[in-house]
């Protein structure tokens, strides 16, 4: 009987530990580098791996560069090419961060919460700090986290004639959205 009680307590404790970290393989990252000269440099990747730890407030995502889908195949080719993200040499980009004030989010109560986030974004082996604001929506135990931020392409050694000609924004917008169940 005593062994059964200890085993049950261990299972419950382990279950609650695992419930603190939630992951998904279907988060979305949108990339928008459109300008007034060209509306096509937009892409989405719907196969992003994301994780959130509701106990510590850490958040992470990893996106495969080749999984970004553009409407124009030429832009897709440039995006994956050597001057841009060089997906052969650098197949992924990552974000690792944390909610700056975890007390602003109640993961056990349905609602919408706004919380500052800071972390680092690594693209082409270049790591830069990123700060933004995330919206976290909790509904019936499911969590949706969404954030948007801008980057400067030159900071990540992303260059090329389309950028200098104004056909591609030098500071594109990145939007991340993940549903955790």
Helices and strands as residue ranges (DSSP letters): H 2-20, E 21-32, E 42-53, E 58-64, G 65-67, E 69-70, H 73-80, E 92-99, G 102-104, E 111-123, E 126-139, E 142-150, G 153-156, H 161-164, E 173-180
